[in-house]
Amino acid sequence: MGVEEPEGTGGTDRTGGALPGSCPQCARDLVRETTRAGAYGGTNEWWKCPGCGFLGRPDLGGRPILHPFRYPEGEEADCVFCGWEDCNRASEAFAWDGWLCEWIVCTTCGRENVRRIRRIAE
C-alpha cells in the first residue's frame, strides 16, 4: 500500500470524531496506510496492526469506528477489474437481500464490489 504513518492517537473521520488509535485485538498502536483510488482519484485510508495483522477501514458513514477487513487468498485476492494480484481486501460477512455477502475493495484501482458468498437458508 502507499504512505505509512505511525500514529498512536488514531486519525480523524469525516465528521471529526477520533478513530481508535490502538488495535482492538492486541492493543498495539495502529499504522495508517493510504492507497490511491486509481482512475477515480482520491485516496482510501486503512489502519493495520504491525503485531497481530488486524486491518480496518474507517466507517464511510462518519462513525468513529474501524470495520475489520481481511486479506483474501487465491483468486479472491486478485482484482477482477484491473487484474492486479493480491490487492483485494474483504470485509466481514454480512446478510443482504437473502445472501451472505462480503465487501471487496481493490487497493490498486479503488473499485469496490459486493461479493455474494452463498444464499442464506430461509
Disulfide bonds with the S-S distance in Angstrom:
none
